[in-house]
Amino acid sequence: MDLRALRYFLSVAQLGGITRAAQALNVAQPALSRQIRKLEEEVGVTLLLRRPRGVELTPAGARLLERAEAVFQSLRETAEELRSETLAGTGRISLGVPPAMGVMLVPELMRRFRATLPQAALYVREGVGHWLVEWVLEQRVDLALVHNPPRLPELEVEPLVVERMVLVLPPAGTATDWPLPPDGEISLVQALQVPLILPTHPHTNRLLLDSVLARGMQPVRPAMEVDSVSITKAMVGAGLGATILTHAAVHGDVLAGRLRAMPIGHPPLISSLALVRLRRHAADLLPERTKGLIRETLSRLARQGVLHGALATSRVLGGGGAKG
């Protein structure tokens, strides 16, 4: 069916006359009449009855009018979607990341972002968990990767990776008198006997630890409190204490021999890495495309073994997970 003829029919039916439709379409009246006759010949039925004061739809014409309106509405929506998708490839988006995950994720993410969205700009800002949540709430960043974020009504929280946390120890050969089990895994109770360097409240790692300990175990009394992951790792590397982090946060240090990592069990500490953004911005297209690139990058890190402690994932690995 000729879309031009269908559009002409739609105008005639909606305006109630060929003369009015011809004026609205800026088309000669005889040409418009020919298109209507051509359409009637094509469908094999009479669509319009010519009256002295205009036209009247036949039952077939009324049905075609209903379908034609739906067709052109669908075409308008499709065009709008295509324009929106084009715009989604432009603009600027800001992403908040925690320090250790940012070091691992951002270089590969930036490569993918520039290749996929060359007309858009990605701004990355580093911060710890509670800062990242505040930045999202204050619209200082569009998206944030947060460990164990709070569940607030304003936020859309999409868990991506679930990891076991580990006790991070000085490198092999460092003299300590800390009681450590010989089998390579330590219970949480035993980990609390080690001088711990932990972040202060309301750091998300500290809140996670306190929530587990609140179930009847002894309270945590850190030997030192430091809110910088890099400084904490440097202090652990110098033999000043131990800390508790995700395995991903110390993956490179463990491979290089700068630190050691011992899995925590009985009970295990489980950390969830999630994407966080404001609910009212959930339909924005550039953040959606950026979220997809983040999932792809995390999936690659898991396949490479960087997310060694991953127990389960949502859409990052398609439900398969990575076993450490």
N, C-alpha and C positions, 0 to 999 in steps of 0.2 A: 504494500500500500504506500502510495506516494505521500511522504510527510508534509510536503508543501500543500497538496490538495487537502490533506487532513487538517492542517492548520487553517486553511481558508474556510473549510466547513465549520470548524470550531468558532471562528470569528463570526460567521454568518449566524450560526445558531445562538451564540451568546448575545449578539447585538440585535438580533431579530429582523434583519433585513440585509439584502445584498448591497444596496446603496450605502448604508451606514458602514458595513464591513469594508467595502471598497475604499471608502474615505479613510477609515482607520488604518487600513493596510497600505494605503497609497498605491493602490492597484486599479487599473482600468476595470470598470464594471463588466464589460463583455469578457475580459480575460478571467475574471473571478467566476462568472457564470459557467465558462467552459470548464474550469477546474472542478466545479461542483458536479457538472454533468459527467465528466470523466470519472469522478469518484463513484457516482451512482452506477455507471456502467460497469465499473470494476467489481463492486460488491453485488450487483444484480438486483438491487431494490431501490425504491424511491425513498430518499432521505428527507426531502423538504417539499412542502406544498406551497406554491407561490400564491399569495393572497394580495388584495389591493393595497393593504397597509403593511406588507412585510411578508414574512415566511412563517410557516407552521411546521413543526417537526412531526414526522410520522413516528409510529412506535419504533420502527427500525432506526430512524434518525435519533430518537431520544436515547436508545441504547448505545448507538455509536458516540453520541455526545458524552455520555458517562465514561465510556472507555477512552475516548480521545483526551478528556480532561485528565484522566489517570496517567495516560501515556506522557503527556507534556509535563505533568507534575513530576513524574519520574525522571524525565530528561533534565528538568531544572535542578532536581536534587543531585543527580549525577554530576552535572556541571559544577555545582557548588562543592561537592566532595572533591572533585578533581582540582578545583582552585585551592581548597583547603590543604590538600595533600602537597600541592606545589609550595604553598606558604609554609608548610611544616618543615620544608627543607631550608628555610631561611630564618633569620633572627638570632637571638642570643639566649642561651640557657645556662643557669648556674647550678653547680653540683657541689654539695658538701660531702667530704669524705673523712673517715678517721685516719690517723697518721700511717699506721702500718699497712692497712688495706689500700690507702691512697698510693703508697710507693709501689705496691704490686700491680694495682689495677690501672692507674691513670695512664701510663705510657702506652699500653696496648689499647686502652679505650680511646685515647686521643687519636691514635693511628686509624682506628676503625671509624671514628666520628668524622675525621677529615676526608676519608675516602668515600663515606656514605653520604655525608651532608656538607659538601664543600662550600656552600653558600651560608652556612650557619656557623656560629661561634660558641665554643664551650668554655666557660669560666669555672675553674675548680678552686674551692676554698677548703682548707684543712681545719679540722676541729675535733674535739672529743664529743662523746655522745650527747650530753645535756646541752652543750652549745649548739650542736647540729639541730637538735629538736627545736630549740629556741629560734634559730635562724629560719627554719621552715615556717614556724608560726608567725614570725615577724616579716615573712616574705623577703628575707635577705638572700635566700637561695630557693631555687625552684624544686630541687630534689635533694635528698640526702641519704647516704648509706649509713645506717646506725645500728650498732650492736644493742640488742635487747631494748628497743624503744618502748616508751610508755604507750599505753592504749588510750588515746585521747579522742573525743568525738570529732574534733576538727581535722584529724589526720587520717589519711589512707595509708595503711601499713601493709606492705607486701613482703612476707618472709621469702628470702632467697636461699640462704645457706644456713644449715644448722651444724655447729661444730662442737666437739669436746674441747674443753680448755685444758691447758697443761701447766704444770709447775715448771717455771723457767729457772734454770740453775747456772752457776758459773761454769766455764769450760772445764773439760777434763784436766785433772792435774792440779786444780785449785784446792788449796788446803782449807777444809772446813771441819767442824765437829758436829755437823747436823746429822740427826738420825734419819737415814734414808734406807728404804727397803732394797734388797738386792735383786728383786725380780723385775725391775723396770717399770712398775706401776705403783703409785702411791695413793693411799686413801686420803680423803679430805681432812680427816682428823690428824693424820700424820703430817700433811702439808702445813697445817696450822702450827706445828711445833717448830717449823723453820722460820727464821727471821724474815718476815715478808715486807716487801716494798710495794705499797698499794696506793692507788689514787684516793683522793678524798671524795666525800659525798658532794654532789649527786652524780659522780661519774657512773656510767652504766655498768662497768665491770664491778665496781664496788657494790652497787645496788643488787646485782645478781648474786654476788657472794653472800651478802647479808640476808637476802631472801631465802637462800638455801640454809644458812645457819640458823635462821629464825624458826626452823622446823624442829627445834629441840636440841641442836648441837651447841657447842660452846661459842661465845662471841669471838669475832676476830679482833685481834689487837696487833695492828701492824707495827713493825719496828720503825718504819719510816713511811711518810706519805708524800708521794710525788705525782703530779698531774701530767707529766710528760712521759710518753712511752719511750722515746729515744733516750731520755736521761735515765729512766728506770732501767732500760736494758744496759746502758753503760755502767750503772752502779752494780747491777748483777754481774756483768762481765768482770768487774773489779773485785768481786768476791764479797761485796758489802751486804748481800742478802739475796733473796729469791723473789720471784713475783709470779703472778698468775695471769696468763694471756691465752688467746687462741693460738693454735699451732701456726696458723697462717702469719701471725704477727712476728714469729721468730723463725720462719722457714729458712730464710737466707742466712741468718746468724747460725742456725744449727748446721746447715750444710758447710759453712765456712769454719766451723769449729769454735766460733766465738762464744756460743752458749750451748747448753744442753736443755732438752725438754723431756719431761717425764709425765705421761698421761695420769690424770687424776680419776680415781674411781671410788666407789663405795662412800657416798654416791658420786656419780660423775657430775661435773659442772657443764651444763649445756648452754652454749651461746648461740643466739640467732642473729644473723645479719639480715637486715630488712631495708627495703626502699621506702622512704617516707616522703609524702607530699601532702598539701592541703586538699581536702576532699573537693572543695569548690573549683579546683583547677584540674579535676580528674579527666576532663574531656579534651584538654589541650594536646595538640598533635605532636609538637616538637618534643615535649617531655616523654610522650609515649614512644617515639622513635628512639630517644636516648635511652629509655628503660630497656628497650630491646637490645641495644648495643651493650649495655651493662650486663644483661643476662648472658649474651654470647661470650663476653670477655671472661666472666666468672666461670662459665662452663669450660672454657679453654684452660683456665688456671687449675680447675679441678682435674681435668684430664692430664695435665702436666704434673700433678701431685703436689702443687703448691698449697691447695686446700686439703692438706693431708688428713686432717681430723674431721672432715665432713662426714656426717652420719646420714643426712637426708637433705633433699632439696625440694623446692616447689617446682617452678618452671625452668630453673637453670639447667638441670640435667634431664628434664623430661621425666622426672620421677625415679631415675635410676640411682642417683646418689653416687658418692665416691667413698670408698672404704679406705680408712687409713691404717 
